[in-house]
Amino acid sequence: MTEIQPKLLPGNHKVAIVLGRFNEFIGKQLLEGAQDAWRMVGGQDENLTLVHAPGAFEMPVVARNLADTKQYAAIVCLGCVIRGETSHYDHVVGESAKGIKDVNVLTGVPCIFGVLTCDTLEQAIHRAGAKLGNQGRYAMLAGIEMANLVEKIKG
């Protein structure tokens, strides 16, 4: 049996981070976690690009345009949506997740959904590093693994 395993080494891959400005305090924490993970596995800062988007809903179009440049081995989308009193949360979360998934499928460039979808600010704080690890870190590690996996599959 042939088995393909991804590596957790950034090599010379270039990775883009799309960071939503909405809930900026949480986003900054996710970004720090992603940058720390990148450096922890030996990634060079010059191979990392940060692009700011207004919020999670706008991330798919930014990610799609980045993927279309063919410059990036992976795109990591980071942000936070916190449930409010209206159905706005459901629309934003659903459409941003679907849009980011579509970038993966339509372009073949791994696009990681590192957007926190929380019921409360407390949950968001915990997932941005306070108690449950930093989800930005995990999103970056997934991006690196996926970049290597796609490279291996394509040969």
NORURMO-V53485 format. One record per residue. RES is the residue in one small letter. SS is DSSP state (a for helix, b for strand, c for the rest). PSI is psi in degrees with one decimal (* if undefined). D_LAST is the distance of its C-alpha to the last C-alpha in Angstrom with 2 decimals. Layout:
# NORURMO-V53485
res->(RES/RES)
ss->(SS/SS)
psi->(PSI/PSI)
d_last->(D_LAST/D_LAST)
This chain:
# NORURMO-V53485
res->(m/t/e/i/q/p/k/l/l/p/g/n/h/k/v/a/i/v/l/g/r/f/n/e/f/i/g/k/q/l/l/e/g/a/q/d/a/w/r/m/v/g/g/q/d/e/n/l/t/l/v/h/a/p/g/a/f/e/m/p/v/v/a/r/n/l/a/d/t/k/q/y/a/a/i/v/c/l/g/c/v/i/r/g/e/t/s/h/y/d/h/v/v/g/e/s/a/k/g/i/k/d/v/n/v/l/t/g/v/p/c/i/f/g/v/l/t/c/d/t/l/e/q/a/i/h/r/a/g/a/k/l/g/n/q/g/r/y/a/m/l/a/g/i/e/m/a/n/l/v/e/k/i/k/g)
ss->(c/c/c/c/c/c/c/c/c/c/c/c/c/c/b/b/b/b/b/b/c/c/c/a/a/a/a/a/a/a/a/a/a/a/a/a/a/a/a/a/c/c/c/c/a/a/a/b/b/b/b/b/b/c/c/a/a/a/a/a/a/a/a/a/a/a/a/a/c/c/c/c/c/b/b/b/b/b/b/b/b/b/c/c/c/c/c/a/a/a/a/a/a/a/a/a/a/a/a/a/a/a/a/a/a/a/a/c/c/b/b/b/b/b/b/b/b/b/c/c/a/a/a/a/a/a/a/b/c/c/c/c/c/b/a/a/a/a/a/a/a/a/a/a/a/a/a/a/a/a/a/a/a/a/c)
psi->(133.2/135.2/134.8/120.1/132.7/155.2/158.1/49.7/128.3/-21.8/-135.5/12.7/144.0/135.1/137.9/142.1/126.7/118.4/121.2/135.4/-21.2/138.0/52.3/-37.0/-45.4/-42.7/-40.8/-40.1/-41.7/-41.9/-45.0/-40.9/-41.1/-44.3/-41.1/-43.6/-42.6/-48.2/-35.3/-35.0/9.9/12.9/142.5/137.3/-34.2/-12.6/9.0/130.3/133.1/126.9/129.7/136.0/153.8/-40.7/-172.3/-35.9/-31.8/-12.4/-42.2/-40.3/-35.9/-47.1/-40.9/-43.5/-37.3/-44.5/-39.4/-19.9/-18.9/21.2/-17.8/136.6/-21.1/155.8/127.7/115.6/123.1/138.0/-170.2/131.2/125.4/131.4/137.2/-154.9/-1.6/178.1/0.5/-42.8/-49.8/-40.8/-45.9/-47.5/-49.6/-46.0/-36.0/-40.5/-44.7/-42.4/-41.5/-40.2/-41.5/-36.6/-43.1/-55.1/-43.0/-28.1/-22.1/0.8/123.4/126.6/111.0/132.0/91.8/37.8/120.2/135.6/96.6/152.3/-29.4/160.9/-37.9/-43.5/-42.4/-43.9/-41.7/-39.7/-10.6/15.4/-11.4/-45.1/-34.4/26.6/167.1/115.1/-23.1/-37.8/-48.4/-36.1/-42.3/-43.3/-39.2/-39.5/-42.7/-46.2/-44.4/-38.4/-43.6/-38.2/-46.3/-41.3/-43.1/-43.5/-43.3/-18.4/*)
d_last->(17.58/13.91/13.65/11.08/13.01/12.63/14.19/17.19/16.70/16.63/15.46/15.84/14.93/17.80/19.31/22.27/25.10/27.38/30.71/33.53/36.96/38.87/39.96/39.13/40.39/37.84/35.04/35.82/35.53/32.13/30.96/32.33/30.50/27.15/27.85/29.00/25.86/23.70/25.91/26.21/22.54/22.76/21.83/23.63/26.03/25.09/21.61/23.39/25.15/27.96/29.19/32.39/33.10/36.56/35.52/33.16/34.05/32.87/29.51/27.51/28.52/27.73/24.28/23.61/24.75/22.60/19.45/20.52/20.58/16.76/17.73/16.93/13.99/16.63/20.26/22.83/26.05/29.10/32.65/35.51/37.56/40.79/42.80/46.03/49.00/47.61/44.78/42.97/40.73/39.50/38.63/36.85/34.81/33.90/32.99/31.01/28.97/28.41/27.58/25.00/23.43/23.48/21.55/18.67/18.88/19.74/17.33/14.24/14.98/16.04/19.80/21.75/25.33/27.28/30.56/33.42/35.56/38.78/42.30/43.94/43.61/44.04/40.95/38.96/40.32/39.39/35.77/35.53/36.29/39.90/39.60/36.36/33.78/32.28/30.02/28.63/27.30/25.64/24.16/22.61/21.18/19.68/18.20/16.60/15.24/13.90/12.27/10.40/9.76/8.47/6.10/5.00/5.37/3.82/0.00)
